[in-house]
Amino acid sequence: MGERVIHVSIPEQRLRLLEDGRVLMDVPVSTALNGPGERRGSHCTPRGWHVIRAKIGAGSVPGTVFVGRRPTGEVYGPALRERHAGRDWILTRILWLSGLEPGRNRLGEVDTMRRYVYIHGCPDEDPMGVPGSHGCVRMHNDDLIALFDRVAVGTRVYIAEDGARPAVANV
């Protein structure tokens, strides 16, 4: 098995899991409504090389609600959504990202991990393929579970603004 790399294309609103240039997964996602950017408080999706710093929620039932990276004991459903209108739903699993490029997405005012940027699940009725998040990469729950089970802590993630695929993880 070669190195697995996650590639997120902001213009295409797609996530691809690659291994030695082969596409293992290709699914729609939703990145930030505010577009790409790295500054704390911007609610933008950070670009460049990242790494999965932590995997959270292994074994949780689909729809498990997380707040502050901890399960609340709730499972998402229409009644819960109605009671908490406007909530930024973080469901099922979390892949917490950490930037690898000092000054771009690591340290100071551009630190991806300190911005709490994740790849995470969202309600399955939320649209994919269009920007809509507060900076994270949102996925439907079944797609997220499939990805979560195929990657490890330390897997590199490239978030591209131009749609170009990285040849190798060069950081």
Protein Blocks (a to p, Z undefined) as FASTA:
>chain_A
ZZddddddfklopacddeehiafbdcdddddfklpafbehklpacedjdddfbdchehia
ehiaceehiaehiacdfklmmmmghiacdehiacddddfbehklgghjllfklnopacdd
ddfkbcghiafbeoiacddfklmmmmmmmpcehiacdddfklpacfbdcZZ
